[in-house]
Amino acid sequence: PAADPADPADPASTGYTLYTHGPGVLPFALELFHATGDQRYLDAAVAGADHLAATLDEVAGAGLYTGLAGIAFVLAETWRATRRDEHRAVALRATRLLLENSSPVGDGIAWPVPQSDDTRESNDIISGTAGTGLALLYLHRTLGADGALEAAEAAGARLLERAIEADTGLRWDMWPGYAREMPNFSHGTAGIAYFLATLHRATGSPDCLDAALAGASYLVSQATVDQPGRQPGYRIFHSRPGGEDLYYLSWCHGPVGTNRLFHQLAEATGDDQWREWVARGARGVSTTGIPETRTPGFWENISQCCGTAGAAEHFLTLYRTTGDAGYRAFVDRLNADLLGRASSVDTASGNGRKWTQAEHRVQPDLLVAQTGHMQGAAGVGKYFLHMDAVEERGEGPRVVLPDDPW
């Protein structure tokens, strides 16, 4: 599956990203194996991991969702399932490559990407230092990889010096000079502050915690709060300039993603105000009328990044960890929407399901049935396995991505 196209109708749509391409199918195969014990699924994951091991030198970039950090995560998860020495060895090799590809910059390290006339050094979760740092923390915990924790600390030091002071705290752009501020999880302050909060929990660094709290304070100051004085919900604008009145709802630019920071701060500090912000974020999503009604920031997308599966994953997690029946009721509505949008497809293994969607909000007519994790069927299927784990065994997921604090 690691070499399969992201769009089955386009054989050229292959690549080495956890976000869109074949590597993102492997966590789904591994979760299927954990759920069913069926060796076929583990064999498929191992075949994919073997392909990734043979092509590590072809992976461009370091990012968690766009490069080598995501590949290292997939290889380590394969080792967790097989416990074979050769799988641990290749996961460690991917980690070493990740460390070797870093560059000393400022007070720390980063993974700059050469451009035609410049070098771009991204801060963010998807392709930048924050996401790569989260992968390094995961590789330290999971493999005990030499140098991974120290590299994560150096990544944190670099992000600390790239913070931008604001009247109400700290913020981060995707990279200096980027045309728009996108404050939420995938590309902005919420994701970078989340990495720093996670790094604090791993190392005890007070500077990281202070910066994460300052980032959260800035986000709170930017939030649009519904129903003030009663049971308020929050949403934070997509971007500015130009997107101040656009509110995404799912993982990338919505409360589903930004709530990860608030949850991590609650765990790090014991301060219940951050748990209340998680609840506010949930209300900010569930009171919009979705999924029955689509909004400008919640379009015809069913995936983990921008759409229904990402929202369902979050509310299932909230239900599993709090027992709140209101969260479960919203999960049922999201499930009905996901199932209603599926269509049948013949596969080599029998009758399957696919979801045709618009990945991009600004290209609503570009409809594709994708296979990937953050965009496509693998992420949807993995969510339904998590639903099954809660329903049948009262358990959480077995394959947990490095940016998931639950």
N, C-alpha and C positions, 0 to 999 in steps of 0.2 A: 503493500500500500504506500510506502514512502515515495515511490516513483510514479504513482498514479497522478493523472491530471486533476487540477482543481475543478475544471469544467469537463465532464466526460465527453462533451461534444467538441472539445478543442484539445486534441492530443498534445499540443505544444504548451499547454498551461500547467507545466510542471515546475517545481522549484523546491527550495530548502527552507521554507518558513513554517513555523508552528501556527501562524495566523491563517494562511490561506491554503497551503499546499499539503502534500502527502505526509510530511512528518506530523501534522496535526491529527491525522487519522489514527496514528499509533496509540495515543492515550485512550481513544475510544475502544480500540481492539483490546488493550490491556484491561480496561474497566469491564468489558464483556467477559474476558477470561475470569476476572475476580468474581463477577456476579454468577457465572454459570459453571465454572470449572471445565469448560469445553476446550480441549487442547487445540482445536483448530484456530481459535482466536489468539492464543499465545503463539502458535506457529506463525501466524500472519504478522504479529508484532515483531517476532524475532527476525523474520525475513526482512521486514522493513528496517529494523535496527542494523542488520548485517549490511544492507544497502547503504545506510547512512555511514556506517563505519568505514566502508570502502571508498566513500566519496567526501570525507571530512574536509579534505584540502580544497574542495570545490565550493564550500560554503562561503558566501560573501557576507561580510558584516558580522557584528557581534550580538545584535539585539535579541532580547528574550522572544519576541514574536516574529523577528525578521532574520535571524541569523544563528550563530554558533551557540549562544547561550540557550536558546530553545532546543537545539539539537542535543546539547549536553543533558538537558533535563529529560528528554525523551529516552536517551540511552541509559540514564541512571534509573528511570522508572522501569525500563526493560530488565535491568539487573535486579531490581527489587522483586520483580515477578519470577525470574528464573533462578537467581542466586548463583549463576554461572560465573566463574572467574573471568572468562573472556569478555563477558558483558560489562563487568566492573572495570576491567582494564581499558576498554574502549571509551567508557564514560570518563575515566580519569584522563585519557589522552585528549578527549574533547575539552576537558577542563584546562589541561596544560596549554592547549592551543589558544583558548580564550585568554589565559593569563599572558601568554607570549605576544598576543596581538594587541595588548593594551599599550598605551603611551603615557609617559609621565607628563602631566600638564599641571601648572599651578601648584597647588598644595597636595595634589593627589594624582589619580589616573583617570583616563577615559579611553574611548574607542573612536577616535575621529575618522570620518569617512572622506577621502579625497573627492573634491568636486572639480569641475572644469577650470574654475578660476579661484578656488578657495578650498578650505577644509572645513567641513561641517561637523560639529561636535554636539550631538543631540543629548538633551538632559532626560528624556522622557521614559515612560514605561515600555512603549511598544518597540522602539528601536534604539533607545539611548542608555545612558549611564544608570538611571534608576532601575530599569528592568534588568539590565545585566547584573547590577548589584544584587537584586533579589535572587537571580539564578545562582550567583556565587554563594549567597547565604544558604540556599537550598543544597548546593553541592557540598558545602562544608558540613551541614547537618547529616546529609544522606550518605556521602562517601567518605567523609573525613579528608577531603582533598587538600593536599598540602598547598598553602598559599591562598586558598579561596577566601578565608575569613579576612586575612590581611588585605587582599585585593578589594573586598567589599568595603572595608574601612577606608581605603584610599579613594574609592569611588565616592563614598560619603563625604570625605574631605573636599573633593572637587565640587560636589553639589553645594556644600555649605558656602563655599566662596563665590558661587554663581547665583546665590539668592539676591533678589531685588527687594530693597526696603520699600514698604508701602506704609501709608498712614496707620493701617490697622494690623500690620504684621509683616510677613514675608511672602513673596510670590516668586515663581519661576516661569520663564518662557520656555518653549520647546527648544530653542537655542537663541543666543543673542542675535538680535536683528531680525528675528522671524516676524512676518508681517502682522500677525494677529496674536492676541493673548487667548489661549484656550485653557481655562482654569481647572477643568475637571480631571478625571483619572488618567486617561490614556496618554495625554500630551502635555499636562500642565501641573499646576501646584499640588493638586490632590494626590497624584501619583508619586511625585517626587517627595512630598512630605510623608507619604505612606512608606516609601523605602527608608527614609530617615528614622521614622518611628520603629520600623522593623529592625533596623540596624541597632537602634538603642536597646531593643529587647534582647538582641543577641550579644551586645557588648557592654551595656550599661552606660554608653556615652551620654553625658548630660547635654553636650552641645547638640547632638542629633535630636534629642527629645525637645530641647528648647526650640530648635528650628521647626520641627514638626508641629509643635503647638502654635508657633507663630504663623505657620502656613494655614493651619486650621482656623485660627482667628481671622486671618484675611478672608478665607472662604466664607466663614459665617457672615462677615461684613458685606459680602457680595450676594448673599442668598436672597432670593425672592421668597418670602414667607407667606403662605396662604393661611387664612383663618386665624390671624394673630389673636391671642388671648384665649382661644379654645383648644382644639387639638391641631396645632399647626403642622403643615407640611412645608418642605423646602424644595426648591429647584434653583440651579445656578446656570446662568446664561451659557450658551455654547461658545461664543467667541466675541471679541471686539478688536477693531471696529467691524460692524456689519451684522453681528449675530447676537446683539444684546437682547432681542426679543424672541430668540429661538431657544427652546428648551428641549434637549434630548432627555431621554428617560432611562436608558439602559447602561451598559458597562462603560462605554467609551467616554461619553460626555454627560452622563446623567447621574442621579442619586444612587443608582445601583452600583456604580463604580466608586463614587466619592464616599459612600458609606463605609468603604473598606478602611479609609483613613480614620473615620470617627470610631469605628469598632476597635481598630488597633490602638488608638489613644485611650479608649476606655480600658482596654486590657493593660496598657502600660502604666496608666496613672491611677486607676480605680475611681476616676471621677465620673459620676453618673450623668453629668451633662452631655458627655459624648454618646452615651447610650440613647439619651433622648434625641440627639441629632440623628442617630440611625433610625429611630422610630419616625422622626419627622421626614426623613428621606423616603421611607416606605410610604408614608401618607402622601408625600408629594408625587409619587408615581400612581398609587392605587386610586386616587380621587380624580384622575384625569379623564376617566371613561374608557381607557384602554382595557382590554384589547379589542372590544367590540367596536370602538371608535378609534380611528387612526388620527394622529396629530402630526404637525409638521416635523417634530422631532422623534416621531415613532411611526415610521412609514411602513411600506410593504416589505418588511425585513423580519425574518424569523430567527436570526442568528444570535450567538452568544455576545457578539460585540455591540451591535446596535439595536437588537430587536427582542422578539418575544422570548427566546430561549434564555437570554441573559437576564431578563426580568424574572422569568420563572425560576431560574437557578437561585437568584437572590432571595426571593420570597420563600422558596422551599427551605433554604438555609435558615431564614428567620423563623419559620415554623418549627424546624427541627430543633433549634437551639432555645426557643422560648415557649413552645407549645401554644402559641396564640392562634386561636381558631380563625380569627380574621385573616391572618396570613394564609392559612390553609384554604380558605374560601377563595381568595384571590388566585392562589395556585391552580385551583380547579378551573377557574375561568381561563387562565393562560393555557392550561393543558388542552381545554376544549378548542381554543383557537389554533394551537399548534397542530392538533390532530385533524382539525377541519381543513387546514391548508395543505396537508400531505396529499400526494398523488402516487399511484402505483407505478412501479417500473420493474420490468423483467431484468433479472441479473443472473449471473452464472450460478448463484446459490439459491435461486428461486425468486419468488415475488418480493420486491423490496418497496421502500418508501423514499420519496424525494420531496424536496421543498424548493419551489421556484420563487425567487425573490429578487428584489433590487438591492444590491449591496450598497450602492451609493445614493444618498438622498437627492443629489443634484442630477442623477441619471435614472429617473423613475421608470423609464421605458426599457432600460437595459436589464432584462429579466433572465436569470441564469439559475439552474439547479446545481449548486456548488456542493462539493464534498468535504470541505475543510472544517477545522475546529472552530475558529472564530467567525467564519463565514461558511455555513453549510451543514450538511447532514451529520458529520461526525460530532459536531458540538451539540446538535439537537439530540442525537442518539445518546450521547454521554449524559446529557441532562435527564433523559427518561430512565437511564440506569440509576441515576441518583434518586429519582422519584421512587423507583422500585426498591432501592435499598432502605429508604425511609419507611415505605409501606409494609414491606415484607419482613424486614429484619431490625427496624429501628436504628439503622446505622447511617453514618455519613459516607462520603465518597472515599474510595481507596486511592484514586489518582487525583492528587490535589496540586494545582498549578502554583508556582512560586509566588504569585501575587494574590493568593487567597488566604486571608487571615483566619478563617474559620476552620 
